[in-house]
Amino acid sequence: MPVRVVLDATVLARPRLRDVALALTEDGLYQPFWSDGIIAEVDRRLPQELLRPARDFLFAELDRAFPDARVVWPTTVLREVPHVTGPREAHVTSVALLCHADAVVTADPELTGALERSGIEAWTPDAFVTFALDADPVRTRAALLRMVRRRWLADDDTRREADDDELFARLAEWAARDLGANSADLLTPPAR
């Protein structure tokens, strides 16, 4: 059974990070979860210039591609989460508890603290990608290569024909800027 992971709005609202996270789930490396509340927070975090039709398309595609990811529960659960004070923290903690998540991927330090107080493991995006690369390096690297070629390179992009090491070097550069040193080190191709 794959690892069960809640993707927080801080992950789903960032296009490249969302691409990476969803590429890993497409390959069965983990099972994603989110909720209406997380999607509403993603909607608030998306750039203002992203028009409503594009937002609605994104959310519909998430539901279409991952129909089992959305967690729904009675509203009263939100008042029963111990050690959590804020409504956003209570919401994400409730999602994690209800779906029996192994971890929550978030870049929010306040949420991380609330999750830890409730006994739920919080992973930074860097820790999440590092976990996937450590747990199954062959499948993770293959999923990331497919994603880069399919989503990050235009059809007429000359880099589309680049070899795997060149694409991993570019992916490692992105990871160093946007994720962290651990995943960037694991993505860096060996020196020739």
C-alpha positions as a Markdown table, in Angstrom:
| # | Residue | x | y | z |
|---|---|---|---|---|
| 1 | Met | 0.0 | 0.0 | 0.0 |
| 2 | Pro | 1.4 | 3.4 | -0.9 |
| 3 | Val | 2.2 | 6.1 | 1.6 |
| 4 | Arg | -0.9 | 8.2 | 2.4 |
| 5 | Val | -0.1 | 11.9 | 2.1 |
| 6 | Val | -2.2 | 15.1 | 2.5 |
| 7 | Leu | -1.1 | 17.8 | 0.1 |
| 8 | Asp | -1.5 | 21.2 | 1.7 |
| 9 | Ala | -2.5 | 24.4 | -0.2 |
| 10 | Thr | 1.2 | 25.5 | 0.0 |
| 11 | Val | 2.0 | 22.6 | -2.3 |
| 12 | Leu | -1.0 | 22.6 | -4.6 |
| 13 | Ala | -1.0 | 26.3 | -5.2 |
| 14 | Arg | 2.6 | 26.3 | -6.6 |
| 15 | Pro | 2.4 | 25.0 | -10.2 |
| 16 | Arg | 5.8 | 23.3 | -10.5 |
| 17 | Leu | 5.6 | 21.8 | -7.0 |
| 18 | Arg | 2.1 | 20.6 | -7.8 |
| 19 | Asp | 3.4 | 19.0 | -11.1 |
| 20 | Val | 6.1 | 17.2 | -9.2 |
| 21 | Ala | 3.7 | 15.9 | -6.4 |
| 22 | Leu | 1.1 | 14.8 | -8.8 |
| 23 | Ala | 3.6 | 13.1 | -11.1 |
| 24 | Leu | 4.7 | 10.9 | -8.2 |
| 25 | Thr | 1.2 | 9.9 | -7.4 |
| 26 | Glu | 0.4 | 9.1 | -11.0 |
| 27 | Asp | 3.2 | 6.5 | -10.7 |
| 28 | Gly | 1.7 | 5.0 | -7.5 |
| 29 | Leu | 4.5 | 6.3 | -5.3 |
| 30 | Tyr | 2.0 | 7.6 | -2.8 |
| 31 | Gln | -1.7 | 8.2 | -2.3 |
| 32 | Pro | -2.7 | 11.9 | -2.2 |
| 33 | Phe | -5.5 | 13.6 | -0.1 |
| 34 | Trp | -7.0 | 17.0 | 0.1 |
| 35 | Ser | -10.3 | 18.5 | 1.0 |
| 36 | Asp | -12.7 | 21.3 | -0.1 |
| 37 | Gly | -11.1 | 23.5 | 2.5 |
| 38 | Ile | -7.6 | 22.9 | 1.1 |
| 39 | Ile | -8.9 | 23.5 | -2.4 |
| 40 | Ala | -10.5 | 26.8 | -1.2 |
| 41 | Glu | -7.2 | 27.8 | 0.3 |
| 42 | Val | -5.4 | 26.9 | -3.0 |
| 43 | Asp | -7.9 | 29.1 | -4.8 |
| 44 | Arg | -7.0 | 32.0 | -2.5 |
| 45 | Arg | -3.3 | 31.5 | -3.0 |
| 46 | Leu | -3.3 | 31.2 | -6.8 |
| 47 | Pro | -2.2 | 34.4 | -8.7 |
| 48 | Gln | -4.9 | 37.0 | -9.2 |
| 49 | Glu | -4.3 | 37.0 | -12.9 |
| 50 | Leu | -5.3 | 33.3 | -13.2 |
| 51 | Leu | -8.9 | 33.7 | -14.4 |
| 52 | Arg | -11.9 | 31.7 | -12.9 |
| 53 | Pro | -12.3 | 29.4 | -15.9 |
| 54 | Ala | -8.6 | 28.3 | -15.5 |
| 55 | Arg | -9.0 | 27.8 | -11.8 |
| 56 | Asp | -12.2 | 25.8 | -12.2 |
| 57 | Phe | -10.4 | 23.7 | -14.9 |
| 58 | Leu | -7.5 | 23.0 | -12.5 |
| 59 | Phe | -9.8 | 21.9 | -9.7 |
| 60 | Ala | -11.9 | 19.7 | -12.1 |
| 61 | Glu | -8.8 | 18.1 | -13.4 |
| 62 | Leu | -7.6 | 17.3 | -9.9 |
| 63 | Asp | -10.9 | 15.6 | -9.1 |
| 64 | Arg | -10.9 | 13.8 | -12.5 |
| 65 | Ala | -7.3 | 12.5 | -12.2 |
| 66 | Phe | -7.5 | 11.7 | -8.5 |
| 67 | Pro | -11.1 | 10.9 | -7.6 |
| 68 | Asp | -10.3 | 9.3 | -4.3 |
| 69 | Ala | -8.2 | 12.2 | -3.0 |
| 70 | Arg | -10.9 | 14.4 | -1.7 |
| 71 | Val | -11.7 | 13.9 | 2.0 |
| 72 | Val | -15.2 | 14.8 | 3.3 |
| 73 | Trp | -16.5 | 14.7 | 6.9 |
| 74 | Pro | -19.0 | 16.1 | 9.3 |
| 75 | Thr | -18.3 | 19.7 | 10.3 |
| 76 | Thr | -18.3 | 18.9 | 14.0 |
| 77 | Val | -15.0 | 17.1 | 13.7 |
| 78 | Leu | -13.2 | 20.5 | 13.3 |
| 79 | Arg | -14.1 | 21.3 | 16.9 |
| 80 | Glu | -12.7 | 18.1 | 18.3 |
| 81 | Val | -9.0 | 18.3 | 17.2 |
| 82 | Pro | -6.8 | 18.4 | 20.3 |
| 83 | His | -3.7 | 20.7 | 20.6 |
| 84 | Val | -4.8 | 22.9 | 17.6 |
| 85 | Thr | -5.9 | 26.5 | 17.9 |
| 86 | Gly | -6.4 | 28.0 | 14.4 |
| 87 | Pro | -9.2 | 27.0 | 12.0 |
| 88 | Arg | -6.9 | 26.3 | 9.1 |
| 89 | Glu | -4.6 | 24.1 | 11.2 |
| 90 | Ala | -7.6 | 22.3 | 12.7 |
| 91 | His | -8.9 | 21.7 | 9.2 |
| 92 | Val | -5.7 | 20.2 | 7.7 |
| 93 | Thr | -5.2 | 18.2 | 10.9 |
| 94 | Ser | -8.7 | 16.8 | 10.6 |
| 95 | Val | -8.1 | 15.8 | 7.0 |
| 96 | Ala | -4.9 | 14.0 | 8.0 |
| 97 | Leu | -6.6 | 12.2 | 10.9 |
| 98 | Leu | -9.6 | 11.2 | 8.9 |
| 99 | Cys | -7.7 | 9.7 | 6.0 |
| 100 | His | -5.1 | 8.1 | 8.2 |
| 101 | Ala | -2.3 | 10.0 | 6.5 |
| 102 | Asp | 1.3 | 9.0 | 7.1 |
| 103 | Ala | 2.3 | 12.7 | 6.6 |
| 104 | Val | 1.2 | 16.1 | 5.5 |
| 105 | Val | 3.3 | 18.0 | 2.9 |
| 106 | Thr | 3.3 | 21.7 | 3.8 |
| 107 | Ala | 5.6 | 24.7 | 3.6 |
| 108 | Asp | 3.7 | 26.4 | 6.5 |
| 109 | Pro | 5.7 | 26.4 | 9.8 |
| 110 | Glu | 2.6 | 27.2 | 11.9 |
| 111 | Leu | 0.7 | 24.2 | 10.4 |
| 112 | Thr | 3.8 | 22.0 | 10.9 |
| 113 | Gly | 3.8 | 22.8 | 14.6 |
| 114 | Ala | 0.0 | 22.1 | 14.9 |
| 115 | Leu | 0.5 | 18.8 | 13.1 |
| 116 | Glu | 3.4 | 17.7 | 15.3 |
| 117 | Arg | 1.4 | 18.6 | 18.5 |
| 118 | Ser | -1.3 | 16.3 | 17.2 |
| 119 | Gly | 1.1 | 13.5 | 16.5 |
| 120 | Ile | 1.0 | 13.8 | 12.7 |
| 121 | Glu | 4.3 | 13.9 | 10.7 |
| 122 | Ala | 4.8 | 17.1 | 8.7 |
| 123 | Trp | 7.1 | 17.0 | 5.6 |
| 124 | Thr | 8.5 | 20.0 | 3.8 |
| 125 | Pro | 8.3 | 19.7 | 0.1 |
| 126 | Asp | 12.0 | 19.0 | 0.1 |
| 127 | Ala | 11.5 | 16.2 | 2.6 |
| 128 | Phe | 8.7 | 14.8 | 0.5 |
| 129 | Val | 10.6 | 14.6 | -2.7 |
| 130 | Thr | 13.7 | 13.3 | -0.8 |
| 131 | Phe | 11.5 | 10.6 | 0.7 |
| 132 | Ala | 10.2 | 9.5 | -2.7 |
| 133 | Leu | 13.8 | 9.5 | -4.2 |
| 134 | Asp | 15.0 | 7.4 | -1.2 |
| 135 | Ala | 12.1 | 5.0 | -1.1 |
| 136 | Asp | 12.0 | 4.2 | -4.9 |
| 137 | Pro | 14.7 | 6.1 | -6.8 |
| 138 | Val | 14.2 | 4.3 | -10.1 |
| 139 | Arg | 10.4 | 4.9 | -10.3 |
| 140 | Thr | 10.7 | 8.4 | -8.8 |
| 141 | Arg | 13.3 | 9.5 | -11.3 |
| 142 | Ala | 11.4 | 8.0 | -14.2 |
| 143 | Ala | 8.2 | 9.7 | -13.1 |
| 144 | Leu | 10.0 | 13.1 | -12.8 |
| 145 | Leu | 11.6 | 12.7 | -16.3 |
| 146 | Arg | 8.2 | 12.0 | -17.9 |
| 147 | Met | 6.7 | 15.0 | -16.1 |
| 148 | Val | 9.4 | 17.4 | -17.1 |
| 149 | Arg | 9.2 | 16.3 | -20.8 |
| 150 | Arg | 5.3 | 16.4 | -20.7 |
| 151 | Arg | 4.6 | 19.4 | -18.6 |
| 152 | Trp | 7.6 | 21.7 | -18.4 |
| 153 | Leu | 8.9 | 21.6 | -22.0 |
| 154 | Ala | 6.9 | 23.0 | -24.9 |
| 155 | Asp | 6.6 | 20.8 | -28.0 |
| 156 | Asp | 9.0 | 23.0 | -29.9 |
| 157 | Asp | 11.5 | 23.2 | -27.0 |
| 158 | Thr | 15.0 | 22.0 | -28.1 |
| 159 | Arg | 15.6 | 20.7 | -24.6 |
| 160 | Arg | 12.9 | 18.1 | -25.2 |
| 161 | Glu | 15.6 | 16.0 | -26.9 |
| 162 | Ala | 18.0 | 16.5 | -24.1 |
| 163 | Asp | 19.5 | 13.4 | -22.4 |
| 164 | Asp | 18.3 | 12.4 | -19.0 |
| 165 | Asp | 21.3 | 13.8 | -17.2 |
| 166 | Glu | 20.8 | 17.2 | -18.7 |
| 167 | Leu | 17.1 | 17.2 | -17.6 |
| 168 | Phe | 18.0 | 16.0 | -14.1 |
| 169 | Ala | 20.6 | 18.8 | -13.8 |
| 170 | Arg | 17.9 | 21.3 | -14.7 |
| 171 | Leu | 15.5 | 19.7 | -12.3 |
| 172 | Ala | 18.2 | 19.7 | -9.6 |
| 173 | Glu | 18.7 | 23.5 | -10.2 |
| 174 | Trp | 15.0 | 24.1 | -9.8 |
| 175 | Ala | 14.9 | 21.9 | -6.6 |
| 176 | Ala | 17.9 | 23.8 | -5.1 |
| 177 | Arg | 16.0 | 27.1 | -5.7 |
| 178 | Asp | 12.4 | 26.0 | -4.8 |
| 179 | Leu | 12.7 | 22.9 | -2.6 |
| 180 | Gly | 15.9 | 22.5 | -0.8 |
| 181 | Ala | 19.4 | 20.9 | -0.8 |
| 182 | Asn | 18.4 | 17.3 | 0.0 |
| 183 | Ser | 16.2 | 16.7 | -3.0 |
| 184 | Ala | 18.5 | 18.8 | -5.2 |
| 185 | Asp | 21.5 | 16.6 | -4.2 |
| 186 | Leu | 19.6 | 13.4 | -5.0 |
| 187 | Leu | 18.5 | 14.8 | -8.4 |
| 188 | Thr | 21.9 | 15.9 | -9.4 |
| 189 | Pro | 23.4 | 13.5 | -12.0 |
| 190 | Pro | 26.7 | 11.9 | -11.1 |
| 191 | Ala | 29.8 | 13.7 | -12.5 |
| 192 | Arg | 31.2 | 12.2 | -15.6 |
